[in-house]
Amino acid sequence: MVVAGDDALAHRLAAELRGVYGERVTLVVPPAQHGVRPPVVGRTRATALFDRVSAAVNRASGNGGGGGNGGSGTGGTGGSDEPPGSERIVEAAELTEGALAYAGVERAAALALVYDDDETNIRAALTARRLNPRIRLVLRLYNRRLGQHIEALLDQASALAAAAAAADGAPGAGDPGADGSRAGGNGAAYDASTTVLSDADTAAPALAATAVAGTSKVVQTDGLMLRAVERPPPGPGEVADPGLCTLALLSATTNDPAGADGSESSGTQGPQLLPDERAVAAATGRGIVVLENVSYSGPELGSGRGVVPWFGSLLSRRLRWSFAGLVACVVGLAVASMLVTEEQPLQATYLTLLDLFAINDPAIGQPLGRQILQLCSGMVGLLLLPVLLAAVLEALGTFRSGTALRKPPRGLSGHVVLLGVGKIGTRVLSRLRELRIPVVCVEADPEARGLALARRLRVPVVLGDVTQEGVLEAAKIHRAHALLALTSADTMNLEAVLSARTLRPDLRVVLRLYDDDFATAVYRTLRAAHPGALTRSRSVSHLAAPAFAGAMLGRQILGAIPVERRVLLFAAVDVGGHPQLEGRTVGEAFRAGAWRVLALDTATPEERRAAAASAPGGPRLVWDLPSTYVLRPEDRVVLAATRRGLAELLGRRPRQRAGA
């Protein structure tokens, strides 16, 4: 498999493929990236160092260095001598056709393009599809709509190339050939699909979940919608609703400021994925993540009203009360006129309005009561003029500021301060507004990507450098519920958190940090310095890499949801060819901590192909499967799995921990 990128996600993804799935990987990075230390996944540092030294020795001696067939794909002659889980690094300033060929794309099973620039990934994907129509592509694109069009275009190009090869009788057009067993898994047909993912979309739910409790995470693909809901620990004597099933137990120290952040190394106190019933019953005082099945209707973006606000936001509260008082006066005068003059209600109201606007004849020679009412109506009319003028001026000001950024209101409290509205911050902002959580954004760049969304959603924004004095105070940090520091600069995030803790020591903070060692050091120091405040650190590449790695294994990976610092994958798997599932009941097929069958897809193969082509029809799922149902070879199931559990289920060769 080939991974090409220019930031931490590329290194994390390569480490994920090597350490969890045991894949041979070629990593293509710019020359400036050669000094970046890749993260270690599932191995000790000594083993990782030994692998890197061995790869360097092999490259120096000429192994795996030959052009098109020296990559880490499964069919190259240079790559056939490489052990499972090995890595080859190729440095390329630009991802040209020659660089892709040298990386072994022509013989690779899958290619992940995870550059930060969408145009670079699209250009490389088009070139790779031309070099190898059968390769499985995974693209990192921020633009969702463009990603859908590119995915359909590349899939269509692959289908046309396969049809042309079949017509010409070319080998490998319909069968896997040398690479098929590795590409499709368990001898399946060669999977030349294209998957477009966004690291921002993958990480945003986890980042938003750190700010509030009880959030939900959604996975949707091919008409299938899975929703995992995080529920806080139940009170004494209460039992949490398990939903369809319990997917995970949160850390015992999730809400403990002095507790460790949940990860794979947290031990028994960390999150438990896919627990059995005994573990759920014994885990008192822990939050849970449960599965719910709901129909997808599209996200609702909070209270956004667009550029033209509705009438209630045109006028201030004082003016609305002033108008209400004037209306009450008019009604009272009309009733009094009806009683004094004994006129009909419509006639009495008409005379009152004429007096109000001073266009009625003087009440000379009429009863004293009528004259007094006329004078009162004139006085109310005089009061109406300044109110109308103020309403016109205020409405004009509202329309003028309809495209401007709002300032934080005076009485705001309990909100989330979001620092940075770039790619990641924009997605987190959208997620927080879907959850109807009040947000105040802080951004130094007036041309930042997320300011347009903040303007449309009428979210308050403070423009300024967070390192400058007074910026956090303007965001009402002293009354905020949490601070999310999500800029692309680690030092700026750290400085913002330290400044916020100076103003409010008990503030809940979440940092986005790239370097794992730096994140660990910062987390421990902040926790020791502020034991009464909740501190969490999150890495976008750490949250997104499992979803990208799963997509490189094929279309059977539906998506992933983060559970604290761990990840749970959803996959659609054919039972045939999997001895862990075939012939077993649903209860027997469940393996705690590895995988769990969630639903049975009763759609026919034709309907599944129609769903893959975005045509009418799609998955027909049976969720309430009895534990005694026997899985047949022709069945297709939707299951949840951990990374290592999925690697074992798909027949991959996961690396073993040192000493295991």
C-alpha positions in Angstrom: 0.0 0.0 0.0 1.2 3.5 -0.8 0.6 6.5 1.4 1.4 10.0 0.1 1.1 13.2 2.2 2.8 16.2 3.7 1.8 16.3 7.3 1.3 14.1 10.5 -1.6 12.2 9.0 0.6 10.5 6.4 3.0 9.2 9.1 0.2 8.2 11.4 -1.7 6.4 8.6 1.5 4.5 7.5 2.1 3.5 11.1 -1.5 2.3 11.4 -1.2 0.1 8.3 2.1 -1.4 9.5 1.4 -1.8 13.2 -2.2 -2.9 13.2 -2.8 -4.6 9.8 0.7 -5.8 9.0 0.7 -4.2 5.6 3.8 -3.4 3.4 3.8 0.4 3.0 5.5 2.9 0.8 5.4 6.4 2.3 5.8 9.3 -0.1 6.7 12.5 1.6 8.3 15.9 0.6 12.1 16.1 1.2 11.5 18.4 4.2 9.6 15.5 5.9 12.5 13.1 6.0 13.4 14.2 9.6 9.9 13.7 11.0 9.7 10.8 13.4 6.7 8.7 12.5 4.4 7.6 15.3 4.6 4.1 16.8 1.4 2.1 16.7 1.2 -1.3 18.3 5.0 -1.7 18.7 7.7 -0.7 21.1 10.2 2.0 20.2 13.0 -0.4 20.0 11.2 -2.5 17.4 10.2 0.5 15.5 13.8 1.8 15.4 15.0 -1.7 14.3 12.5 -1.7 11.4 13.6 1.8 10.3 17.3 0.8 10.4 16.5 -2.4 8.5 14.6 -0.5 5.8 17.4 2.0 5.5 20.0 -0.8 5.0 17.7 -2.5 2.4 17.4 0.7 0.5 21.2 1.3 0.6 21.8 -2.3 -0.7 19.3 -1.8 -3.5 16.3 -3.8 -2.3 13.0 -2.3 -3.3 14.5 0.6 -5.1 13.5 -0.2 -8.6 11.1 2.1 -10.3 7.6 0.7 -11.0 8.0 -2.8 -9.5 10.0 -1.9 -6.4 7.2 -0.5 -4.3 5.6 -2.0 -1.3 2.6 -3.3 -3.2 2.0 -7.0 -3.1 3.0 -7.9 -6.6 6.3 -6.0 -7.1 9.4 -8.1 -7.4 11.3 -5.7 -5.2 8.5 -5.7 -2.6 8.1 -9.5 -2.5 11.1 -9.9 -0.3 9.9 -7.4 2.3 8.4 -8.8 5.5 4.9 -7.9 6.5 4.7 -4.5 8.2 7.8 -3.1 6.5 8.0 0.5 5.3 9.8 2.1 2.3 10.1 5.9 2.3 10.2 7.8 -1.0 11.0 11.5 -1.1 9.3 13.6 -3.8 9.0 17.3 -4.0 5.9 16.9 -6.3 3.7 13.9 -6.8 4.3 13.5 -10.5 3.6 10.5 -12.6 7.3 9.5 -12.3 7.1 9.7 -8.5 4.0 7.6 -8.4 5.5 5.0 -10.6 8.7 4.9 -8.5 6.5 4.4 -5.4 5.0 1.3 -7.0 1.5 2.6 -7.7 1.2 0.4 -10.8 1.4 -2.8 -8.6 0.0 -1.4 -5.3 -3.3 -2.6 -3.8 -4.3 0.8 -2.5 -3.2 4.4 -2.6 -4.0 7.1 0.1 -3.5 10.7 -0.9 -3.6 12.8 2.3 -2.0 16.0 1.3 -3.4 19.1 3.0 -4.2 20.6 -0.5 -7.3 19.3 -2.2 -6.0 20.1 -5.7 -2.8 18.1 -5.1 -4.8 15.0 -4.1 -7.2 15.3 -7.0 -4.4 15.7 -9.6 -2.5 12.7 -8.1 -5.7 10.6 -8.0 -6.3 11.2 -11.7 -2.8 10.2 -12.5 -2.8 7.1 -10.3 -6.1 5.9 -11.9 -4.5 6.2 -15.3 -1.4 4.3 -14.2 -3.4 1.5 -12.4 -7.2 1.4 -13.1 -7.6 -1.4 -10.5 -6.0 0.4 -7.6 -8.1 1.3 -4.6 -8.0 5.1 -3.9 -8.5 7.0 -0.7 -8.5 10.7 -0.9 -8.4 13.4 1.7 -10.7 16.3 0.6 -12.2 19.1 2.6 -14.8 20.1 0.0 -17.7 17.6 0.5 -19.6 18.3 -2.7 -16.5 18.2 -4.9 -15.5 14.9 -3.1 -18.7 13.3 -4.2 -18.2 14.3 -7.8 -14.6 13.1 -7.8 -15.5 9.8 -6.2 -18.1 9.1 -8.9 -15.7 10.2 -11.7 -12.8 8.0 -10.6 -15.1 5.0 -10.0 -16.6 5.5 -13.5 -13.1 5.6 -15.0 -12.2 2.4 -13.2 -15.3 0.6 -14.5 -14.7 1.7 -18.1 -11.1 0.6 -17.9 -12.1 -2.8 -16.5 -14.8 -3.2 -19.2 -12.2 -2.3 -21.9 -9.7 -4.7 -20.5 -12.3 -7.5 -20.4 -13.3 -6.8 -24.0 -9.6 -7.1 -25.0 -9.2 -10.2 -23.0 -6.5 -8.6 -20.8 -5.5 -10.7 -17.7 -6.7 -9.4 -14.4 -9.7 -7.5 -15.7 -12.1 -9.5 -13.7 -9.9 -11.6 -11.4 -7.6 -10.5 -8.7 -4.5 -12.0 -10.2 -1.3 -11.6 -8.1 -2.7 -8.9 -6.0 -6.4 -9.8 -5.6 -6.2 -11.8 -2.4 -4.5 -8.9 -0.7 -6.7 -6.2 -2.2 -10.0 -7.6 -1.6 -9.3 -9.8 1.5 -9.9 -13.5 1.6 -9.8 -13.9 -2.1 -12.6 -11.4 -2.9 -12.9 -9.7 -6.2 -10.5 -6.9 -6.8 -11.8 -3.7 -5.2 -10.9 -0.6 -7.3 -13.2 1.7 -5.4 -12.6 5.3 -4.6 -13.3 6.7 -1.1 -13.2 10.4 -0.2 -12.7 11.2 3.5 -12.1 14.4 5.5 -9.9 14.4 8.6 -11.9 17.4 9.8 -15.2 15.5 9.5 -13.8 12.5 11.2 -12.2 14.4 14.1 -14.9 17.0 14.7 -17.4 14.8 16.7 -14.6 13.7 19.1 -13.4 17.3 19.6 -17.0 18.5 20.2 -17.6 15.6 22.6 -14.7 16.7 24.8 -16.5 20.0 25.4 -19.9 18.6 26.4 -21.3 15.3 27.6 -24.1 13.3 25.9 -23.1 14.0 22.3 -23.7 11.7 19.4 -21.6 10.5 16.5 -23.1 9.6 13.1 -21.8 7.2 10.4 -23.7 7.3 7.1 -22.8 5.6 3.9 -24.7 4.0 1.0 -28.0 4.8 2.6 -27.1 3.3 5.9 -27.1 5.6 8.9 -25.5 4.5 12.2 -25.8 6.8 15.3 -23.7 6.2 18.4 -24.9 8.3 21.4 -22.7 9.0 24.4 -24.6 8.9 27.7 -23.3 10.1 31.1 -23.2 7.8 34.1 -26.7 7.1 35.5 -27.6 8.3 39.0 -28.0 6.1 42.0 -30.6 3.5 41.4 -31.0 4.4 37.7 -30.2 2.2 34.7 -28.9 3.7 31.5 -30.9 3.0 28.4 -28.7 0.4 26.4 -30.2 1.3 23.0 -29.8 -1.4 20.4 -26.5 -2.4 22.1 -23.7 -1.1 24.2 -20.7 -0.2 22.0 -18.2 1.0 24.6 -17.7 1.9 28.3 -16.1 5.3 28.8 -13.1 5.7 31.1 -13.7 5.5 34.8 -11.9 8.9 35.0 -13.7 10.6 32.1 -15.1 13.4 34.3 -12.3 13.2 36.9 -9.9 16.2 36.4 -7.1 14.2 38.0 -7.7 11.1 35.9 -5.7 10.0 32.9 -7.0 10.5 29.4 -8.5 7.3 28.0 -6.3 5.5 25.5 -5.1 2.0 24.7 -2.5 2.3 27.5 -4.9 3.4 30.2 -5.4 -0.2 31.4 -8.6 -1.2 33.2 -9.5 2.5 33.9 -9.5 3.3 30.2 -12.4 2.9 27.7 -13.6 -0.6 26.9 -14.7 -1.2 23.4 -17.5 -3.8 22.7 -17.9 -5.0 26.3 -19.9 -8.1 27.1 -23.0 -8.0 29.4 -21.0 -8.9 32.5 -18.6 -6.0 32.0 -21.5 -3.6 31.4 -23.3 -4.7 34.5 -20.1 -4.4 36.6 -19.1 -1.0 35.3 -21.1 1.2 37.7 -20.5 4.9 37.5 -19.2 4.8 34.0 -20.6 6.6 30.9 -21.5 4.4 27.9 -21.7 4.7 24.2 -24.8 3.0 22.8 -26.0 2.4 19.2 -29.2 3.9 17.9 -30.8 3.5 14.5 -32.6 6.6 13.3 -33.7 7.8 9.8 -31.3 10.4 8.4 -32.9 13.8 7.7 -29.8 16.0 7.4 -28.2 18.1 10.1 -30.0 21.1 11.5 -27.7 24.1 12.0 -28.9 25.5 15.2 -30.4 29.0 15.1 -28.9 30.3 11.8 -31.3 32.6 10.1 -29.4 33.6 7.0 -28.6 37.2 5.9 -32.2 38.5 6.2 -33.2 37.9 9.8 -36.8 37.4 10.9 -38.8 40.2 12.4 -38.0 39.4 16.0 -34.3 40.1 15.4 -35.0 43.4 13.5 -35.9 45.3 16.7 -34.4 45.4 20.1 -36.3 44.3 23.2 -37.0 47.8 24.3 -38.6 48.8 21.0 -40.7 45.6 21.0 -42.0 46.5 24.5 -42.6 50.1 23.3 -44.7 48.9 20.4 -46.6 46.6 22.7 -47.4 49.5 25.0 -48.6 51.6 22.2 -50.9 48.9 20.8 -52.3 48.4 24.3 -53.0 52.2 24.5 -54.8 52.2 21.2 -56.9 49.2 22.2 -57.8 50.9 25.4 -58.7 54.2 23.7 -60.9 52.3 21.1 -62.8 50.5 23.9 -63.3 53.8 25.8 -64.5 55.5 22.6 -67.0 52.7 22.0 -68.4 53.1 25.5 -68.5 56.9 25.4 -69.9 57.4 21.9 -71.9 54.1 21.8 -70.5 53.5 18.3 -69.9 50.1 16.8 -66.4 48.6 17.5 -65.1 49.1 14.0 -66.4 52.7 13.9 -64.9 53.5 17.3 -61.5 52.0 16.3 -61.6 54.0 13.1 -62.3 57.3 15.0 -59.5 56.5 17.5 -57.0 56.0 14.7 -58.0 59.2 13.0 -57.4 61.0 16.3 -54.1 59.2 16.8 -52.8 60.4 13.4 -54.3 63.9 13.9 -56.4 63.8 10.8 -59.9 63.9 12.4 -62.0 67.0 12.9 -61.8 68.7 16.4 -64.5 67.4 18.8 -66.0 70.9 19.3 -69.5 70.8 20.7 -69.3 67.1 21.5 -69.5 65.5 24.9 -66.6 66.1 27.4 -65.7 62.4 27.4 -65.2 62.4 23.6 -63.0 65.6 23.8 -60.8 64.0 26.5 -60.4 60.8 24.4 -59.3 62.9 21.4 -56.7 64.7 23.4 -55.4 61.3 24.8 -55.3 59.9 21.3 -53.2 62.9 20.1 -50.7 62.4 22.9 -50.3 58.7 22.0 -49.8 59.8 18.4 -47.0 62.1 19.5 -45.3 59.2 21.3 -45.7 57.0 18.3 -43.5 59.2 16.0 -40.2 58.8 17.8 -40.8 55.0 18.3 -41.4 54.6 14.5 -38.2 56.6 13.7 -36.2 54.5 16.1 -37.6 51.3 14.6 -36.7 52.4 11.1 -33.1 53.3 12.1 -32.6 50.1 14.1 -33.9 47.9 11.2 -31.6 49.6 8.8 -28.7 49.0 11.2 -29.7 45.4 11.5 -29.8 44.8 7.7 -26.5 46.6 7.4 -24.9 44.3 10.0 -26.6 41.2 8.7 -23.4 40.3 6.8 -21.2 41.5 9.7 -19.8 39.4 12.5 -21.7 39.5 15.8 -20.1 40.5 19.1 -20.5 38.4 22.2 -23.6 39.6 24.1 -23.2 41.0 27.6 -25.0 38.3 29.6 -23.5 35.3 27.8 -22.4 32.5 30.0 -22.0 28.7 29.9 -20.7 28.9 26.3 -17.8 27.2 24.5 -14.9 29.4 23.3 -13.6 28.0 20.0 -10.1 29.2 19.2 -9.4 28.9 15.4 -12.0 28.4 12.6 -9.8 26.8 10.0 -10.6 23.4 8.5 -10.9 21.6 11.8 -12.5 24.5 13.7 -15.2 25.1 11.0 -16.4 21.5 11.3 -16.3 21.6 15.1 -18.3 24.9 15.0 -20.9 23.3 12.7 -21.1 20.3 15.1 -21.5 22.4 18.2 -24.3 24.4 16.6 -26.1 21.2 15.6 -26.0 20.3 19.3 -27.4 23.8 20.1 -24.4 24.7 22.2 -23.6 28.4 22.5 -20.3 29.2 20.9 -18.0 32.2 20.7 -15.2 32.0 18.1 -11.8 33.7 18.4 -9.9 34.1 15.1 -6.8 36.2 14.2 -7.3 35.9 10.4 -10.2 38.1 9.1 -10.2 35.9 5.9 -10.4 32.6 7.8 -12.4 29.8 6.2 -15.0 29.4 9.0 -16.0 33.1 9.4 -18.5 32.7 6.6 -20.2 29.9 8.5 -20.1 31.9 11.7 -21.7 34.8 10.0 -24.4 32.7 8.5 -25.2 31.0 11.9 -25.0 34.4 13.7 -22.3 33.1 16.0 -20.4 35.8 18.0 -16.8 36.2 16.8 -13.9 38.0 18.4 -11.3 39.0 15.8 -7.8 39.3 17.3 -4.6 37.4 18.3 -5.3 35.3 21.3 -1.8 36.0 22.6 -2.8 39.7 22.9 -4.2 41.0 26.2 -8.0 41.4 26.3 -8.9 39.0 23.5 -10.0 36.1 25.8 -11.7 38.6 28.1 -13.7 39.9 25.1 -14.8 36.2 24.5 -16.2 36.1 28.0 -13.7 33.4 29.0 -14.4 34.0 32.7 -18.0 32.8 32.2 -17.3 30.1 29.6 -17.9 26.3 30.1 -14.9 25.2 28.0 -12.1 26.3 25.7 -11.3 24.4 22.5 -7.9 25.5 21.2 -7.9 24.1 17.6 -5.4 26.3 15.7 -2.7 24.6 13.6 0.0 26.0 15.8 0.8 23.9 19.0 2.5 26.8 20.7 -0.5 29.2 20.2 -2.9 26.5 21.5 -0.7 26.1 24.6 -0.4 29.8 25.2 -4.1 30.3 24.9 -4.8 27.5 27.4 -2.2 28.9 29.9 -3.7 32.4 29.5 -7.2 31.1 30.0 -6.2 29.1 33.1 -4.7 32.3 34.5 -8.0 34.0 34.2 -10.1 31.0 35.3 -8.1 28.1 36.9 -11.1 25.6 36.8 -11.8 26.1 33.1 -12.3 22.9 31.1 -9.8 23.0 28.2 -9.1 20.9 25.1 -5.9 21.2 23.1 -5.2 20.2 19.5 -1.6 19.1 19.5 0.3 17.3 16.7 3.3 15.8 18.5 2.3 12.9 20.8 5.2 13.3 23.2 4.6 17.1 23.4 0.9 16.4 24.0 1.7 14.0 26.8 4.1 16.3 28.5 1.6 19.3 28.3 -1.3 17.1 29.5 0.6 15.9 32.6 1.9 19.3 33.5 -1.5 21.0 33.2 -3.1 18.3 35.2 -0.5 18.6 37.9 -0.7 22.5 38.0 -4.5 22.5 37.9 -5.8 19.3 39.5 -9.3 20.8 39.9 -9.8 21.4 36.2 -10.5 19.0 33.3 -7.7 18.9 30.7 -7.8 16.9 27.5 -5.5 16.8 24.5 -6.5 15.4 21.0 -4.6 14.8 17.8 -6.5 15.1 14.6 -4.2 12.7 12.8 -4.6 10.2 15.7 -8.4 10.4 15.4 -8.6 10.3 11.6 -5.9 7.7 10.7 -8.0 4.6 11.6 -10.8 5.6 9.3 -8.4 6.2 6.4 -6.7 2.9 7.1 -10.0 1.1 7.2 -11.0 2.7 3.8 -7.8 1.4 2.3 -8.9 -2.1 3.1 -12.0 -1.8 0.9 -15.6 -0.6 0.7 -16.6 -3.0 3.5 -15.4 -0.3 5.9 -18.4 1.9 6.5 -16.9 4.4 8.9 -15.4 5.0 12.3 -16.3 6.8 15.5 -13.8 7.9 18.1 -14.3 6.8 21.7 -12.0 9.2 23.7 -8.5 8.4 22.3 -9.6 5.0 20.8 -11.5 4.3 17.6 -14.4 1.9 16.8 -14.9 0.8 13.2 -18.1 -0.2 11.4 -17.9 -2.7 8.5 -20.2 -4.6 6.2 -18.9 -8.2 5.8 -20.0 -11.2 3.8 -20.2 -14.2 6.2 -18.9 -16.6 3.7 -15.2 -17.2 4.0 -15.0 -16.0 7.6 -14.8 -19.0 9.9 -15.2 -16.7 12.9 -18.8 -16.0 11.6 -19.9 -18.8 9.3 -22.1 -21.4 10.9 -22.1 -19.7 14.3 -25.0 -18.0 16.1 -25.0 -14.3 16.6 -24.2 -14.8 20.3 -21.3 -17.2 19.5 -19.9 -14.9 16.8 -19.6 -12.0 19.3 -16.1 -11.6 20.7 -15.8 -9.1 23.5 -13.2 -6.4 22.7 -12.9 -7.5 19.0 -16.1 -7.5 17.0 -19.9 -7.7 17.4 -22.6 -8.4 14.8 -25.1 -5.5 14.8 -27.5 -6.1 11.9 -28.3 -8.4 9.0 -28.5 -7.0 5.5 -31.4 -8.7 3.7 -31.0 -6.8 0.4 -30.2 -8.9 -2.7 -26.8 -8.5 -4.5 -28.6 -6.5 -7.2 -30.0 -4.1 -4.6 -26.6 -3.7 -3.0 -25.0 -2.8 -6.4 -27.8 -0.3 -6.9 -27.0 1.3 -3.5 -23.4 1.5 -4.4 -24.3 3.3 -7.6 -26.6 5.7 -5.6 -29.6 4.3 -7.3 -33.0 3.6 -5.7 -32.8 0.6 -3.3 -30.2 -0.1 -0.7 -29.6 -2.0 2.5 -32.6 -3.6 4.2 -31.3 -4.2 7.7 -32.7 -6.4 10.5 -31.5 -4.9 13.8 -33.2 -7.1 16.4 -31.3 -10.3 15.5 -31.9 -13.0 18.1 -28.7 -14.3 19.6 -29.7 -17.8 18.4 -29.8 -16.8 14.7 -27.2 -18.9 12.7 -25.1 -16.9 10.3 -25.2 -18.5 6.8 -22.5 -18.2 4.1 -24.7 -16.1 1.9 -25.5 -13.6 4.6 -24.1 -10.1 4.8 -23.8 -8.5 8.2 -23.0 -5.1 9.6 -20.6 -5.3 12.5 -18.6 -3.1 14.9 -15.0 -4.0 15.4 -11.8 -2.7 17.0 -8.9 -2.1 14.8 -7.1 -5.3 15.7 -10.3 -7.3 15.7 -11.1 -6.1 12.2 -7.5 -7.0 11.1 -8.0 -10.5 12.4 -11.4 -10.9 10.9 -10.3 -9.7 7.4 -7.4 -12.1 7.5 -4.7 -9.4 7.8 -1.5 -10.0 9.7 -1.3 -7.7 12.6 2.0 -7.1 14.2 2.4 -8.6 17.7 3.6 -6.5 20.5 7.1 -7.0 21.7 7.2 -9.8 24.3 3.7 -10.9 23.5 
